Amino acid sequence: MGIFDGLKKVGKDVSNQMDWRKVNVLGGDLAAGKWDFNGGMMTPDPSSGLVECVGLYGEIEQLTVQTDEAAKDWMKKLGVAAGYLSGGSGKEVCVLVQLKDGRKFLAQVDARIYQQMVAFSML
């Protein structure tokens, strides 16, 4: 393996490590799409052009894991395509998040983010 192959592999490993920090907002009171999760803060992917910051630390009123059927029902109410739920690695959780300010959103998150959300909901 040459030096360039090694650099490509390192770059891909770093990219894969950062992917778990993505929250896929499927619908609700937040704009649908990829959001970055960092330290209890969610910000839209910079390529979306949105400028918003949602704090989750101590701001989660209720957190509900959605079964595939419950999530599909909720997405139908929002008018969002249910195709987002197809597939999956088993390491992701579909969760309905209700914030203390009344906003709600449905999101697909990595299990590590879900664990942090659970902790934030206990504050």
Backbone as CSV, one residue per row, in Angstrom:
resi,resn,N_x,N_y,N_z,CA_x,CA_y,CA_z,C_x,C_y,C_z
1,MET,0.860,-1.175,0.000,0.000,0.000,0.000,0.902,1.232,0.000
2,GLY,0.627,2.131,-0.945,1.397,3.361,-1.048,0.919,4.406,-0.055
3,ILE,1.661,5.504,0.014,1.316,6.560,0.975,-0.055,7.178,0.672
4,PHE,-0.398,7.323,-0.618,-1.686,7.909,-0.964,-2.846,6.991,-0.573
5,ASP,-2.642,5.673,-0.735,-3.669,4.721,-0.306,-3.870,4.805,1.199
6,GLY,-2.772,4.931,1.940,-2.851,5.049,3.393,-3.587,6.312,3.812
7,LEU,-3.319,7.435,3.128,-4.003,8.693,3.439,-5.487,8.614,3.130
8,LYS,-5.840,7.951,2.033,-7.258,7.779,1.694,-7.975,6.974,2.770
9,LYS,-7.304,5.902,3.254,-7.913,5.064,4.281,-8.111,5.859,5.569
10,VAL,-7.132,6.640,5.962,-7.251,7.456,7.177,-8.387,8.467,7.009
11,GLY,-8.446,9.097,5.855,-9.515,10.063,5.596,-10.886,9.414,5.668
12,LYS,-11.020,8.221,5.105,-12.299,7.503,5.144,-12.644,7.112,6.575
13,ASP,-11.648,6.667,7.378,-11.897,6.304,8.775,-12.375,7.504,9.576
14,VAL,-11.756,8.664,9.371,-12.165,9.879,10.078,-13.575,10.271,9.662
15,SER,-13.867,10.183,8.381,-15.200,10.515,7.881,-16.255,9.602,8.497
16,ASN,-15.958,8.299,8.564,-16.902,7.350,9.159,-17.117,7.646,10.637
17,GLN,-16.082,8.059,11.342,-16.216,8.392,12.756,-17.104,9.615,12.938
18,MET,-17.079,10.544,12.005,-17.879,11.761,12.116,-19.334,11.530,11.714
19,ASP,-19.610,10.496,10.894,-20.975,10.232,10.443,-21.932,9.970,11.596
20,TRP,-21.453,9.384,12.669,-22.358,9.079,13.780,-22.867,10.353,14.437
21,ARG,-22.239,11.468,14.187,-22.666,12.740,14.770,-23.778,13.414,13.949
22,LYS,-24.275,12.731,12.953,-25.351,13.279,12.117,-26.710,12.840,12.655
23,VAL,-27.623,13.776,12.683,-29.010,13.510,13.040,-29.819,13.721,11.771
24,ASN,-30.572,12.720,11.384,-31.407,12.839,10.191,-32.812,13.229,10.643
25,VAL,-33.110,14.520,10.603,-34.435,14.998,10.985,-35.381,14.659,9.849
26,LEU,-36.419,13.882,10.177,-37.370,13.413,9.167,-38.550,14.352,9.004
27,GLY,-38.852,15.114,10.041,-39.964,16.047,9.949,-40.316,16.605,11.307
28,GLY,-41.273,17.512,11.303,-41.709,18.140,12.540,-41.469,19.631,12.494
29,ASP,-41.159,20.197,13.662,-40.964,21.645,13.765,-39.552,22.091,13.383
30,LEU,-38.655,21.165,13.100,-37.321,21.497,12.594,-37.267,21.131,11.115
31,ALA,-36.443,21.836,10.387,-36.302,21.556,8.950,-35.775,20.143,8.741
32,ALA,-36.409,19.405,7.844,-35.972,18.046,7.528,-34.603,18.089,6.865
33,GLY,-33.799,17.090,7.159,-32.474,16.978,6.568,-31.434,16.605,7.600
34,LYS,-30.189,16.630,7.172,-29.073,16.266,8.039,-28.721,17.431,8.959
35,TRP,-28.577,17.122,10.230,-28.153,18.084,11.238,-26.904,17.541,11.910
36,ASP,-26.021,18.436,12.327,-24.830,18.046,13.065,-25.145,18.067,14.551
37,PHE,-24.689,17.062,15.284,-24.890,16.962,16.725,-23.534,17.089,17.392
38,ASN,-23.407,18.041,18.306,-22.134,18.231,18.984,-22.381,18.803,20.377
39,GLY,-22.115,18.003,21.388,-22.201,18.480,22.758,-23.578,18.961,23.178
40,GLY,-24.605,18.321,22.672,-25.960,18.712,23.045,-26.546,19.818,22.202
41,MET,-25.839,20.223,21.186,-26.328,21.254,20.260,-26.517,20.613,18.887
42,MET,-27.598,20.997,18.224,-27.844,20.551,16.857,-27.863,21.762,15.941
43,THR,-27.128,21.655,14.850,-27.117,22.713,13.848,-27.323,22.068,12.477
44,PRO,-28.048,22.752,11.588,-28.263,22.175,10.258,-26.944,22.044,9.501
45,ASP,-26.883,21.074,8.626,-25.715,20.907,7.778,-25.470,22.233,7.058
46,PRO,-24.222,22.727,7.038,-23.944,24.023,6.418,-24.402,24.134,4.963
47,SER,-24.421,23.016,4.246,-24.827,23.064,2.836,-26.321,23.356,2.676
48,SER,-27.092,23.245,3.767,-28.538,23.498,3.685,-28.855,24.986,3.590
49,GLY,-27.916,25.830,4.014,-28.152,27.268,4.002,-28.948,27.761,5.199
50,LEU,-29.378,26.842,6.061,-30.135,27.222,7.255,-29.186,27.665,8.369
51,VAL,-29.617,28.659,9.116,-28.828,29.117,10.261,-29.731,28.995,11.475
52,GLU,-29.542,27.934,12.206,-30.359,27.665,13.382,-29.530,26.818,14.331
53,CYS,-29.786,26.952,15.593,-29.108,26.149,16.593,-30.155,25.693,17.594
54,VAL,-30.206,24.405,17.852,-31.175,23.851,18.794,-30.406,23.203,19.926
55,GLY,-30.587,23.731,21.125,-29.945,23.161,22.299,-30.800,22.049,22.874
56,LEU,-30.184,20.900,23.139,-30.906,19.773,23.706,-30.589,19.574,25.189
57,TYR,-29.486,20.097,25.642,-29.060,19.910,27.025,-30.082,20.524,27.981
58,GLY,-30.811,19.675,28.692,-31.828,20.145,29.629,-33.089,20.668,28.975
59,GLU,-33.229,20.519,27.664,-34.377,21.069,26.931,-35.322,20.012,26.393
60,ILE,-35.051,18.732,26.660,-35.916,17.664,26.153,-37.002,17.367,27.186
61,GLU,-38.242,17.591,26.779,-39.399,17.308,27.634,-39.726,15.825,27.626
62,GLN,-39.748,15.255,26.405,-40.099,13.853,26.262,-39.353,13.256,25.084
63,LEU,-38.959,12.013,25.241,-38.209,11.294,24.222,-38.878,9.937,24.060
64,THR,-39.339,9.627,22.851,-40.069,8.387,22.628,-39.470,7.658,21.440
65,VAL,-38.996,6.438,21.687,-38.507,5.606,20.589,-39.709,5.181,19.773
66,GLN,-39.585,5.301,18.472,-40.671,4.970,17.557,-40.409,3.624,16.902
67,THR,-41.397,2.758,16.941,-41.322,1.536,16.154,-41.471,1.944,14.700
68,ASP,-41.166,1.051,13.795,-41.317,1.381,12.372,-42.741,1.832,12.066
69,GLU,-43.733,1.124,12.597,-45.123,1.461,12.300,-45.515,2.805,12.906
70,ALA,-45.130,3.041,14.167,-45.460,4.308,14.814,-44.803,5.470,14.076
71,ALA,-43.542,5.283,13.662,-42.837,6.337,12.940,-43.497,6.605,11.591
72,LYS,-43.900,5.551,10.902,-44.564,5.733,9.607,-45.877,6.484,9.776
73,ASP,-46.636,6.141,10.840,-47.888,6.855,11.100,-47.626,8.328,11.362
74,TRP,-46.613,8.611,12.153,-46.286,9.994,12.480,-45.838,10.737,11.228
75,MET,-45.044,10.068,10.381,-44.552,10.696,9.160,-45.694,10.949,8.179
76,LYS,-46.695,10.060,8.147,-47.849,10.279,7.273,-48.576,11.553,7.687
77,LYS,-48.694,11.760,8.993,-49.343,12.972,9.483,-48.585,14.215,9.039
78,LEU,-47.274,14.090,8.935,-46.457,15.219,8.505,-46.393,15.349,6.984
79,GLY,-46.795,14.306,6.293,-46.693,14.317,4.832,-45.290,14.059,4.356
80,VAL,-44.504,13.339,5.136,-43.103,13.037,4.808,-43.048,11.626,4.229
81,ALA,-42.190,11.416,3.254,-42.055,10.092,2.639,-41.566,9.086,3.665
82,ALA,-42.192,7.929,3.724,-41.839,6.900,4.703,-40.631,6.079,4.270
83,GLY,-40.091,6.340,3.119,-38.938,5.591,2.630,-37.691,5.757,3.470
84,TYR,-37.643,6.800,4.291,-36.491,7.018,5.146,-36.242,5.847,6.090
85,LEU,-37.278,5.108,6.434,-37.139,4.062,7.434,-36.702,2.735,6.850
86,SER,-36.591,2.642,5.567,-36.183,1.380,4.982,-34.696,1.153,5.212
87,GLY,-34.338,-0.083,5.395,-32.941,-0.414,5.615,-32.500,-0.064,7.014
88,GLY,-31.203,0.166,7.178,-30.681,0.536,8.482,-29.713,-0.504,8.986
89,SER,-28.780,-0.068,9.801,-27.732,-0.951,10.290,-28.050,-1.549,11.646
90,GLY,-29.145,-1.142,12.267,-29.448,-1.631,13.594,-28.802,-0.788,14.672
91,LYS,-27.922,0.109,14.309,-27.268,0.995,15.265,-27.983,2.334,15.345
92,GLU,-29.039,2.488,14.583,-29.773,3.744,14.578,-31.122,3.572,15.264
93,VAL,-31.598,4.673,15.825,-32.860,4.684,16.546,-33.724,5.778,15.937
94,CYS,-34.996,5.466,15.716,-35.941,6.480,15.269,-36.642,6.985,16.520
95,VAL,-36.551,8.284,16.756,-37.028,8.846,18.014,-37.865,10.099,17.775
96,LEU,-38.926,10.231,18.557,-39.741,11.436,18.555,-39.290,12.271,19.742
97,VAL,-38.828,13.490,19.464,-38.301,14.379,20.497,-39.263,15.540,20.687
98,GLN,-39.688,15.739,21.931,-40.497,16.910,22.257,-39.659,17.793,23.172
99,LEU,-39.458,19.032,22.735,-38.672,19.984,23.508,-39.559,20.724,24.502
100,LYS,-38.938,21.295,25.515,-39.686,22.014,26.549,-40.396,23.248,26.011
101,ASP,-39.934,23.779,24.869,-40.603,24.942,24.274,-41.787,24.551,23.389
102,GLY,-42.105,23.240,23.342,-43.272,22.768,22.604,-42.973,22.224,21.219
103,ARG,-41.793,22.471,20.682,-41.461,21.947,19.356,-41.255,20.439,19.425
104,LYS,-41.582,19.770,18.335,-41.394,18.321,18.207,-40.698,18.041,16.881
105,PHE,-39.936,16.967,16.879,-39.382,16.493,15.613,-39.109,15.005,15.692
106,LEU,-39.196,14.370,14.534,-38.902,12.954,14.387,-37.536,12.852,13.740
107,ALA,-36.673,12.027,14.323,-35.310,11.937,13.804,-34.778,10.523,13.888
108,GLN,-33.868,10.240,12.996,-33.132,8.994,13.001,-31.736,9.342,13.519
109,VAL,-31.327,8.696,14.624,-30.054,9.033,15.257,-29.251,7.772,15.540
110,ASP,-27.963,7.936,15.656,-27.068,6.871,16.076,-27.382,6.528,17.537
111,ALA,-27.156,5.283,17.923,-27.435,4.848,19.295,-26.673,5.689,20.320
112,ARG,-25.465,6.159,19.977,-24.690,6.992,20.915,-25.365,8.337,21.145
113,ILE,-25.936,8.922,20.095,-26.655,10.188,20.248,-27.921,9.952,21.059
114,TYR,-28.600,8.841,20.804,-29.802,8.531,21.562,-29.490,8.452,23.061
115,GLN,-28.400,7.807,23.411,-28.017,7.702,24.826,-27.797,9.081,25.436
116,GLN,-27.177,9.980,24.687,-26.969,11.337,25.185,-28.290,12.064,25.326
117,MET,-29.203,11.859,24.366,-30.518,12.487,24.449,-31.274,12.027,25.704
118,VAL,-31.164,10.737,26.002,-31.805,10.213,27.212,-31.261,10.927,28.437
119,ALA,-29.949,11.096,28.492,-29.341,11.803,29.624,-29.839,13.257,29.681
120,PHE,-29.940,13.925,28.542,-30.399,15.307,28.517,-31.854,15.420,28.961
121,SER,-32.642,14.377,28.710,-34.054,14.417,29.094,-34.242,14.272,30.601
122,MET,-33.195,13.863,31.299,-33.287,13.680,32.752,-32.875,14.928,33.530
123,LEU,-32.468,15.968,32.826,-32.020,17.195,33.489,-33.183,18.118,33.804
